[in-house]
Amino acid sequence: MDPLSEVLSLFKARSYVAGGFQIPGNMAIQWPEHEGIKCYAVVSGQCCLSVEGIAGEILLTAGDCYLLPPGPPFRLATDLSATPVDFFALRERIKTDGQVAVRTEGGCYLVGGHFILTGSHADFLLSSLAPVVHIRKESDKAAMRWSLERMAQEVRDPQPGGSLITQQLAYMMLVQALRLHLADEATEGVGWLFALADKQMGAAIRCMHDDPGHGWTLQKLAGHVGMSRSVFALRFKQTVGATPMEYLTRWRMLLAGDRLKNSRESTAAIASSLGYESESAFGKAFKRVMACSPREYGRGASVPNMAPAINDAGGNPQPIASAIGGH
């Protein structure tokens, strides 16, 4: 399994909401601060995305996709002069009064999902993302077109099993967007996600992921990617934001944490498989990275109570379906 797939599998991203929604042609909707990753793409029309603390608006047109890591309030607007409507207040109005009278021409229809990472140390992934990721290159749009169109069809024409298919398609969009983002040569950032796009740093990371229990040293990793030890160490730190050994230790502890939660392996067996000669040495490393002992982690591990994934639009897209669905 490649590193991106391994990390996403480890964090067990769960779809909190998946589906489609329409913003009418005369409206601006304000969402509050949020957890998890929001990944949506425009099927038709256009709207402007603005995020608190980031100057200016981002124009989203048909085929564009955006990713929002956990962060500040944001707004989607089809009319920048419209007074923003609070998302939760709008949802309550619809529940009480039924459909709100709005203009539908000039609206924007989007599909996607909101994902909560239920695994430990989700910042391992999220810290590598910019506050807003905008996928807009024509080649990238083409790469996402199939899943986008298929998801829109599932939302508009519900069939048996459609909710599950919609969730899976939304997750496919998320993975595709992350892959396109890290492959974008114009994107600059520090973190393992961006390092995967670097031929030599990506190769070093794959070595550690392929065999985390191996006795990796700085010299072995440098030799594997054809670099001197000093140059490799400097380049890795600049690209990833951590030294090779820090990265390796953290990855081992993330794997260990997952196995402590989800398997019946003993701590000693996990320690040995990850390259530690003694349970004591493993315990010290685990506590340094995870801020608790392996035993405390295993006993205290719990999965947050998640709301079931739902389809925002509930069939043919209706105005302000997002307010009903909980985008």
N, C-alpha and C positions, 0 to 999 in steps of 0.2 A: 504494500500500500504506500502511496506517495505521501510526503509530509503534510500537505494541505488536507488530504482525505483523512489522515490519521488524527490530526488536530480536531477537525470537525466531528469525527466519530467519538473522540475522547470527551468532547464537551457536550455531546448529545443535544444538539440544537433541536428544540421542540417548537412546533408552530403554535403560536398563541392565537393568531388570527390569520386566515388565508382566504383570499377571495378577491372580489372586485368592488369598486365603488366609483360613483360619478360625482363630480363637483359641478354644480350648475354654472351658467355663464355670467352670473352677476354676484359671485360670492367669494369670500375669503374665510377659511376655517383655520382656527388656531388650536394646535395640540399642545398639551403640557409637556414638561420634562418626562422622559421615558426611559425604561430599561430595555435591554435586548437590542436586536438589530432589526431595523425596518428596511425592507427591500421591495420596492415597487417600480413598475414600468408603465409608461403611457401607451395605451392602446390607440386612442384617438383624441384629437383636440390638442390643446396645450394649456399649461398653467405655469405659475411661477412659484418656486420654492424659496423660502427665506428661513434662516436659522438664527436664533438669537445669539448675538455676539459675533456674527459673521457679516461683513459689510456686503450690501447689494443683494439682488435676487438672482436665482438661477432659473433660466427659461428651460422648461421641459417640453419637448415636442414628441410626436409619435415615434415610438421606438426607444426613446431615452429611458434610462434606468437610474435610480438613485438608491444609495445605501446610507442609512443613518445609524451609526453606533449609538450606544446609550449616551444621552446628552441633553442639551437644553431644549426649551420649547421651540417649535417650528410652525410654519404656516404654509398652506397651499392656497393659491388664489388664482381665479380666472379673471378677476377684476381687481387691479391694484388699488383702485380708489374706494373699493367697498370696505365698510367697517368690519373688522374681523369678528367672527362669531365663535365663541368658545365651543369646542367640540362637545363637551359633556352637557353644556346647557342646551345645545342644539338637539342632542340625542333625547334629552328629557322632553323637549317641546314636541318632538315627533311622537314619542310614546304617549303623550297626553292629548295632543291635538290632531295627530295623524300627519299626512304629508304637508310640508310647508310649501306655500306658493312661491315658485321661483321660475326664472327663465332658463330653459334648457338649451337654447341655441348658444353656441360659443362655449359649451361646457367641455369638460375633460374627463375621460374615463381611464382608470388605472386598475391594474391587477398586481397582486404580489402577496407578501406576508410579513408578519411581525414574529420574530423568533427570539425565544428566551434560551440562553445557554445554561443548562442545568448542571454541567460538570464543574469541577473546581478550577479556580484560577482562570476564569474566562478572559481576564485581561491579557493573557498570553496571546490571544488572537486580537482582541479589541484594541489593545494599545498600539497595534500596527496600522490601524485605520485612521484616515483623516476624519474631521468632524462631518464632512459631506463627501461622498464618493459619487461622482457623476459619470455614468457610462453613456457616451454620445457619439463616438466615432462610427461612421457608417459600417465599417467592417465588424465592429463590435455589436452593432444593432442586428446585423445579419446573423451573427453567431447566436443571438438570443431569440431570434424571430420565431423559431418553431415552438419553444416552450411558452413564449408570450401569447402567440395565437392559440395554441392548444388550451392554455389556461383560460383565456377569454371565452373560448367556446364552451368549456366545462361550466363556467360561471353562468353564462347566458342560457345554456340549455342543459339544466341539471338532469343527470341520469343516475341510476343505481350505482352506488360506490363513488359518486362524484366528489363528495367531501374529501375522501382519502386521496383521490387522484389530484384534486386541487392542492392539497397540502404538499404532496410529493413534487408537483410541478413548481410550486412556490419555492421549495427547497432547492430544486434544480436551478431556478433562476438565481438564488443566492450564491450557490457554488460557482455558477458560470460568471456572475458579476465579480466575485472575488478573484477568479482566475484571470478575467480580462483586466481587472485593476492591477494585479501584480505584473502582468505582461506588458502593461502600457509603459513604453520607454520614457514618456514625458512625465511619469509619476515619480516623484522623489520622496523618500521617506526612510526612516530607520526602523528596523525590526525584522524578525525572521521571515515575515511574509514577503517583504521586498527582497530579502536576501535570496529567496528561492529563484528569483529571476536572474540572479548573477550566476554565471556558469560555475565558477570555482567555489563561491560560498554556498551555493545551492548543493553542489556535490558533497561538501563537508557536512551539511545538515542532513542530507540523505544517508550518509555513512552512519551518523549517530542514531538516526531513526531506524535504519535497517537492522542495526545490531547494538542496542543501547547497553547491553551487558559486556560488550567488548572492553578490553583495557585500553581505551583510547587515551593518547597523550597528545600534547600540542605538536610534537614532532611527527607522530604517526599521521595525524590529520593533515598537516602541512605537506608531508610527502605524498599523501594520496591525491592531493589536488595540484601537485607540482609547484609548490611555492616554498620559499625559505620560511623557517619558523617565525622569525621576527616580522616579516612582511605579512604573513598569514594572520598572525595574532593581531596586528594593527588593523588590517583590512576587515577582519571579522568583527572586531569591536566597533569599528566605524559603521559597518553595514547593519549589524544585528543589534548593537546597543549593549552587548554583554560579551565577555570573553568566551572562547570556545568551551572552557571547562565549566564556567557558570551556566552556559546554555545546556550543556550535557547533563549537569546535575539537576537542573530544574526539569528537564524533560524526563529524566529517570524518576523524579519524585511525582510528577504528574501521572506517569504510568503506574507507579506504585500506589498512588492514591486511588486510582480507578480500580485496581485489583483488590485493594483492601475493602473497597465498597462492594464490589460485584463478584468476588470469587471467594472460595473457601481456603485459599492457599495460606500457609502460615507466613508470618513476618520473616522468618528465617529463609524460607524458600524464595520469597519475593526478593529479599536482599541479595541472595546468592545469584539469582537470575539476572540481576541488574549490575553485577560486577563488584559487589561488596563482600569482602572476606569475612566480615563479622556482622552480626545483627546489631551490635553496639555502634559500629561505624555508620551503618545504614540509618539507625535511629537518630544519631546526631545530625546527619545530613538532612533527613526528613524534617526534623523539628526546625532546623535553620530555614528551610525553604517554605514549609507548610505551616509553621508557627504552632505546631502541636506534635505530640508523639504519634507514631503509627497506631498504637492501641487507642489513644483518644480519638484519632481521626476515624478509625474503623467503627468505633462505638457511636460516635456522634454524627456520622454521615446520614444525611437525609435529603430526599428530593423534594423541592418546593412543590406545594399543591398547585397544580396548573389547571387553568380553565381549559375546557376542550376547545380544539380548533373549530372555527365556524366559518361559514361562507358569508362574506360581507353582503353580497348583493342578493342572495337568496333567489337566484333566477335571473330573469331579464333585468339589466341594471336600472334602478330607479334613482331619481335625484336624491342626493345626500344619503345613499345607502351606507356610506362609511359611518355615518353617525349612528345608524342602527347596529352595524356590525361590530364596532369597537376598534377601528383602525388605529 
